[in-house]
Amino acid sequence: MTLFTRPVARAFALPALLLLATSTFAQQVYRNVDPSGKVTFSDQPPAANARPAVTGADAASTSSGAGLPYELRQVAQRYPVTLYTGTECAPCASGRSLLVTRGIPFAERTVQSNADVEALQRLSGQSSLPLLTIGSQQLKGFSDGEWSQYLDAAGYPRSAQLPAGFRSPPAQPMVARQEAAPAAASAAPAARPAAAPTTAAPAGPTPANPAGIRF
């Protein structure tokens, strides 16, 4: 289920987002959900039944914050960024380039298999790419200006502050691939080599066996 349509999102969310863009990184940002399900970001404390924007499953993988500057680590933990991409998708490449150039720590999920497409539809209500999530906020389709506005509002710095040598985790499929089961061993037992024919020991004592012992 989508969080909101883009025209409604602009009407309700952008004033609060522009206000947040001027705040310091350490300022608390709240996620407000109205009775119709529309989501807005604000620096005003939400009502008792509202809930802050919380990290999702990708938060742990993208926002552990190891080696990040303190302020950037705080923002990344509060509003983890995940980019959903596909193959031969020029807008996806443009979106990735924006995040990399700006120094945004992010996780990338690829959409290739039918299972990936179904998971994307469950998440966003559509199958078009790219999809960017910032915390629980969803941005469908690439727009340099819109993506930058939301990243500003979340508190991400406008210029790269990543430490030298930092690398985002490699892209992973949206639905984890299962390893193919190993081929079953053949049920037929391996043929045993034929036993060498034995020669019956001569009866009675012999020069090599004076006692005439037999087995």
PAVO-784880 format. One record per residue (C-alpha): x, y, z; chain; residue in three letters. Coordinates in Angstrom, 3 decimals. Layout:
{{X; Y; Z}; "A"; "ala"}
...
//
This chain:
{{0.000; 0.000; 0.000}; "A"; "met"}
{{1.454; 3.366; -0.961}; "A"; "thr"}
{{1.813; 6.011; 1.666}; "A"; "leu"}
{{0.324; 8.776; -0.480}; "A"; "phe"}
{{0.037; 9.988; -4.049}; "A"; "thr"}
{{2.630; 12.490; -5.132}; "A"; "arg"}
{{0.306; 15.534; -5.614}; "A"; "pro"}
{{-1.171; 15.077; -2.146}; "A"; "val"}
{{2.283; 14.486; -0.680}; "A"; "ala"}
{{3.488; 17.828; -1.994}; "A"; "arg"}
{{0.433; 19.627; -0.707}; "A"; "ala"}
{{0.774; 18.319; 2.825}; "A"; "phe"}
{{4.431; 17.383; 3.292}; "A"; "ala"}
{{6.587; 19.980; 1.531}; "A"; "leu"}
{{5.934; 22.936; 3.891}; "A"; "pro"}
{{7.116; 20.860; 6.809}; "A"; "ala"}
{{9.991; 19.453; 4.772}; "A"; "leu"}
{{11.262; 22.890; 3.754}; "A"; "leu"}
{{11.131; 23.959; 7.377}; "A"; "leu"}
{{13.140; 20.915; 8.394}; "A"; "leu"}
{{15.772; 21.573; 5.744}; "A"; "ala"}
{{16.937; 24.625; 7.691}; "A"; "thr"}
{{17.189; 22.798; 11.012}; "A"; "ser"}
{{20.285; 21.228; 12.450}; "A"; "thr"}
{{20.970; 17.563; 11.929}; "A"; "phe"}
{{20.384; 16.782; 15.587}; "A"; "ala"}
{{16.858; 18.221; 15.640}; "A"; "gln"}
{{14.086; 15.672; 16.156}; "A"; "gln"}
{{11.962; 15.041; 13.074}; "A"; "val"}
{{8.509; 13.541; 13.524}; "A"; "tyr"}
{{6.352; 11.472; 11.214}; "A"; "arg"}
{{2.671; 12.352; 11.371}; "A"; "asn"}
{{-0.122; 10.200; 9.971}; "A"; "val"}
{{-3.536; 11.809; 9.599}; "A"; "asp"}
{{-6.814; 9.822; 9.798}; "A"; "pro"}
{{-6.824; 9.280; 6.031}; "A"; "ser"}
{{-3.394; 7.667; 6.141}; "A"; "gly"}
{{-1.413; 10.540; 4.606}; "A"; "lys"}
{{2.089; 10.967; 5.998}; "A"; "val"}
{{3.894; 14.242; 6.670}; "A"; "thr"}
{{7.194; 15.160; 8.302}; "A"; "phe"}
{{7.331; 17.956; 10.877}; "A"; "ser"}
{{9.503; 19.347; 13.648}; "A"; "asp"}
{{6.390; 19.647; 15.826}; "A"; "gln"}
{{5.726; 16.802; 18.290}; "A"; "pro"}
{{3.032; 14.490; 16.918}; "A"; "pro"}
{{-0.201; 13.590; 18.598}; "A"; "ala"}
{{-0.173; 10.781; 21.134}; "A"; "ala"}
{{-1.324; 8.249; 18.546}; "A"; "asn"}
{{1.252; 9.292; 15.939}; "A"; "ala"}
{{4.495; 7.442; 15.600}; "A"; "arg"}
{{7.995; 8.598; 14.602}; "A"; "pro"}
{{9.519; 7.501; 11.360}; "A"; "ala"}
{{11.208; 4.276; 12.285}; "A"; "val"}
{{13.735; 2.219; 10.484}; "A"; "thr"}
{{12.708; -0.831; 8.529}; "A"; "gly"}
{{14.408; -4.113; 7.800}; "A"; "ala"}
{{17.087; -2.306; 5.841}; "A"; "asp"}
{{18.018; -0.055; 8.734}; "A"; "ala"}
{{20.329; -2.599; 10.324}; "A"; "ala"}
{{22.131; -3.330; 7.056}; "A"; "ser"}
{{22.589; 0.258; 5.865}; "A"; "thr"}
{{22.784; 2.297; 9.036}; "A"; "ser"}
{{24.982; 0.525; 11.515}; "A"; "ser"}
{{27.004; 3.721; 11.174}; "A"; "gly"}
{{30.416; 2.105; 11.462}; "A"; "ala"}
{{32.978; 4.755; 10.553}; "A"; "gly"}
{{30.444; 7.489; 9.718}; "A"; "leu"}
{{30.651; 11.004; 11.192}; "A"; "pro"}
{{28.389; 11.333; 14.226}; "A"; "tyr"}
{{25.737; 13.613; 12.682}; "A"; "glu"}
{{25.519; 11.564; 9.487}; "A"; "leu"}
{{25.303; 8.359; 11.516}; "A"; "arg"}
{{22.384; 9.749; 13.522}; "A"; "gln"}
{{20.467; 10.692; 10.365}; "A"; "val"}
{{21.204; 7.374; 8.645}; "A"; "ala"}
{{19.964; 5.423; 11.661}; "A"; "gln"}
{{16.774; 7.465; 11.875}; "A"; "arg"}
{{16.016; 7.613; 8.137}; "A"; "tyr"}
{{17.849; 4.790; 6.313}; "A"; "pro"}
{{17.908; 5.146; 2.543}; "A"; "val"}
{{17.153; 2.227; 0.220}; "A"; "thr"}
{{17.233; 2.392; -3.590}; "A"; "leu"}
{{15.265; -0.160; -5.623}; "A"; "tyr"}
{{16.637; -0.609; -9.135}; "A"; "thr"}
{{16.348; -2.765; -12.232}; "A"; "gly"}
{{18.596; -3.728; -15.117}; "A"; "thr"}
{{18.829; -1.429; -18.153}; "A"; "glu"}
{{17.132; 1.341; -16.169}; "A"; "cys"}
{{18.645; 4.751; -16.985}; "A"; "ala"}
{{16.659; 6.598; -14.266}; "A"; "pro"}
{{17.909; 4.027; -11.752}; "A"; "cys"}
{{21.494; 4.820; -12.726}; "A"; "ala"}
{{20.790; 8.543; -12.394}; "A"; "ser"}
{{19.316; 8.046; -8.934}; "A"; "gly"}
{{22.271; 5.940; -7.837}; "A"; "arg"}
{{24.676; 8.579; -9.146}; "A"; "ser"}
{{22.905; 11.290; -7.139}; "A"; "leu"}
{{23.197; 9.297; -3.923}; "A"; "leu"}
{{26.841; 8.421; -4.514}; "A"; "val"}
{{27.823; 11.982; -5.506}; "A"; "thr"}
{{26.084; 13.436; -2.475}; "A"; "arg"}
{{27.660; 10.863; -0.168}; "A"; "gly"}
{{24.449; 9.234; 1.036}; "A"; "ile"}
{{24.958; 5.824; 2.687}; "A"; "pro"}
{{22.316; 3.595; 1.152}; "A"; "phe"}
{{21.318; 0.003; 0.499}; "A"; "ala"}
{{20.399; -1.115; -3.021}; "A"; "glu"}
{{17.819; -3.778; -3.813}; "A"; "arg"}
{{17.548; -5.135; -7.338}; "A"; "thr"}
{{14.244; -6.124; -8.921}; "A"; "val"}
{{14.761; -8.849; -11.514}; "A"; "gln"}
{{12.754; -11.984; -10.803}; "A"; "ser"}
{{8.981; -12.398; -10.682}; "A"; "asn"}
{{9.259; -12.722; -6.918}; "A"; "ala"}
{{11.093; -9.386; -6.791}; "A"; "asp"}
{{8.371; -7.693; -8.850}; "A"; "val"}
{{5.639; -9.069; -6.599}; "A"; "glu"}
{{7.494; -7.862; -3.513}; "A"; "ala"}
{{7.908; -4.406; -5.062}; "A"; "leu"}
{{4.190; -4.226; -5.828}; "A"; "gln"}
{{3.348; -5.152; -2.252}; "A"; "arg"}
{{5.705; -2.463; -0.994}; "A"; "leu"}
{{4.817; 0.429; -3.286}; "A"; "ser"}
{{1.631; -0.563; -5.101}; "A"; "gly"}
{{3.315; -0.460; -8.490}; "A"; "gln"}
{{6.169; -2.059; -10.415}; "A"; "ser"}
{{7.885; 1.004; -11.888}; "A"; "ser"}
{{11.490; 1.839; -11.008}; "A"; "leu"}
{{13.407; 3.407; -9.456}; "A"; "pro"}
{{11.886; 3.576; -6.010}; "A"; "leu"}
{{13.635; 5.436; -3.202}; "A"; "leu"}
{{12.699; 5.052; 0.446}; "A"; "thr"}
{{13.920; 7.454; 3.130}; "A"; "ile"}
{{12.801; 5.941; 6.379}; "A"; "gly"}
{{9.156; 5.137; 5.688}; "A"; "ser"}
{{8.836; 7.801; 2.979}; "A"; "gln"}
{{8.539; 6.520; -0.615}; "A"; "gln"}
{{9.589; 8.462; -3.712}; "A"; "leu"}
{{8.494; 6.815; -6.961}; "A"; "lys"}
{{10.443; 7.593; -10.113}; "A"; "gly"}
{{13.630; 9.628; -10.269}; "A"; "phe"}
{{13.497; 13.387; -9.784}; "A"; "ser"}
{{16.737; 15.137; -8.866}; "A"; "asp"}
{{14.939; 18.078; -7.259}; "A"; "gly"}
{{12.389; 16.031; -5.324}; "A"; "glu"}
{{14.908; 13.490; -4.057}; "A"; "trp"}
{{17.217; 16.296; -2.948}; "A"; "ser"}
{{14.370; 18.060; -1.109}; "A"; "gln"}
{{13.481; 14.974; 0.882}; "A"; "tyr"}
{{17.118; 14.170; 1.662}; "A"; "leu"}
{{17.571; 17.765; 2.867}; "A"; "asp"}
{{14.465; 17.510; 5.030}; "A"; "ala"}
{{15.619; 14.249; 6.588}; "A"; "ala"}
{{18.843; 16.005; 7.603}; "A"; "gly"}
{{21.353; 14.482; 5.181}; "A"; "tyr"}
{{24.266; 16.813; 4.370}; "A"; "pro"}
{{24.259; 18.412; 0.930}; "A"; "arg"}
{{27.888; 17.573; 0.280}; "A"; "ser"}
{{29.671; 14.274; 0.823}; "A"; "ala"}
{{30.979; 13.674; 4.335}; "A"; "gln"}
{{31.749; 9.994; 4.022}; "A"; "leu"}
{{35.162; 8.880; 5.255}; "A"; "pro"}
{{37.761; 7.945; 2.663}; "A"; "ala"}
{{37.354; 4.397; 1.457}; "A"; "gly"}
{{33.705; 4.107; 2.525}; "A"; "phe"}
{{31.677; 1.755; 0.349}; "A"; "arg"}
{{27.965; 1.104; 0.489}; "A"; "ser"}
{{27.070; -2.603; 0.739}; "A"; "pro"}
{{26.761; -4.392; -2.615}; "A"; "pro"}
{{23.327; -4.540; -4.238}; "A"; "ala"}
{{21.179; -7.466; -3.162}; "A"; "gln"}
{{18.049; -8.952; -4.782}; "A"; "pro"}
{{14.828; -7.770; -3.211}; "A"; "met"}
{{13.864; -11.372; -2.492}; "A"; "val"}
{{16.734; -13.516; -1.268}; "A"; "ala"}
{{17.642; -16.248; -3.702}; "A"; "arg"}
{{17.546; -19.819; -2.421}; "A"; "gln"}
{{20.476; -22.067; -3.095}; "A"; "glu"}
{{19.703; -24.931; -5.448}; "A"; "ala"}
{{19.444; -28.236; -3.614}; "A"; "ala"}
{{22.414; -30.528; -4.291}; "A"; "pro"}
{{21.754; -33.334; -6.735}; "A"; "ala"}
{{20.521; -36.435; -4.960}; "A"; "ala"}
{{22.948; -39.258; -4.841}; "A"; "ala"}
{{22.081; -42.220; -6.986}; "A"; "ser"}
{{19.906; -44.722; -5.131}; "A"; "ala"}
{{21.680; -47.682; -6.699}; "A"; "ala"}
{{24.681; -48.712; -4.634}; "A"; "pro"}
{{28.006; -48.682; -6.354}; "A"; "ala"}
{{28.882; -52.023; -7.855}; "A"; "ala"}
{{31.432; -53.855; -5.816}; "A"; "arg"}
{{34.401; -55.337; -7.590}; "A"; "pro"}
{{34.061; -59.053; -8.136}; "A"; "ala"}
{{35.863; -61.093; -5.560}; "A"; "ala"}
{{38.913; -62.833; -6.830}; "A"; "ala"}
{{38.312; -66.530; -7.202}; "A"; "pro"}
{{39.763; -68.531; -4.407}; "A"; "thr"}
{{41.618; -71.736; -4.820}; "A"; "thr"}
{{40.624; -74.462; -2.422}; "A"; "ala"}
{{43.395; -75.352; -0.098}; "A"; "ala"}
{{44.634; -78.849; -0.656}; "A"; "pro"}
{{43.403; -81.349; 1.891}; "A"; "ala"}
{{45.813; -82.792; 4.364}; "A"; "gly"}
{{49.285; -81.690; 5.306}; "A"; "pro"}
{{51.503; -80.138; 2.692}; "A"; "thr"}
{{55.114; -79.037; 2.774}; "A"; "pro"}
{{53.879; -75.378; 3.252}; "A"; "ala"}
{{51.202; -76.435; 5.815}; "A"; "asn"}
{{52.496; -79.426; 7.726}; "A"; "pro"}
{{49.615; -79.356; 10.250}; "A"; "ala"}
{{46.949; -79.428; 7.511}; "A"; "gly"}
{{45.070; -76.378; 8.925}; "A"; "ile"}
{{42.138; -75.209; 6.812}; "A"; "arg"}
{{39.999; -72.006; 6.964}; "A"; "phe"}
//
